[in-house]
């Protein structure tokens, strides 16, 4: 990706080195990154997986409105390493694209804040360990990421800058769903159906976030020539590696489609590609099919 000259978002809060607050031990293994294959599988098994469980865990009443826009300055960036530069630039590209697309629909885009943490973090969705992977909390309109996750992605064969961009854009996709009221509708529905049906709703929501990630990449490239040869392959490869079937197989488990919460490798690739190709959020209606 050609990203180094891009604007960097100020909607970043750096909580690294701060500790999560009252992060009661959840088994130390889950919290520490950089372990062996078991941890990688754990990480990937949960990759992007807490988004909707966060929804279920509350953090937002049914009357929750848009977040108050405060003028609180973004937290001081503690380490201006390449990953930090990368995510703040990608966040800015997401802001630019969604501001444009919302404006085209006569809507105003409210950006999400990105919280960088290490170890574990407290949010409106409760305490979350780094082992759960990056996530979006609808209750506070924030994306949470431990940047060490990118190393884990690479170790599992889903490396590359566009794979990382896809991860972030997927989380922004959940923010879009939250702004559009999809998250709340899904949450409500999930409460009144069986576990299997709730999983199917989760899959549809996750695939929509993948599609939105593709829509973002389409426009980011169209407007800024962001992508280079090989980037699309990185994204499609990552989508395959994090399909539920691939994760279950990698963990040595039997593949059980009824337990899918994010979609199969094939589905994740298809919806990412659909967004990428069309650049049209209307093409992302995973709930219709
Ligand atoms: Zn997700």
Boltz pocket constraint, residues with backbone or C-beta under 6 A from the ligand:
constraints:
  - pocket:
      binder: B
      contacts: [[A, 48], [A, 49], [A, 51], [A, 170], [A, 174], [A, 206], [A, 209]]
      max_distance: 6.0
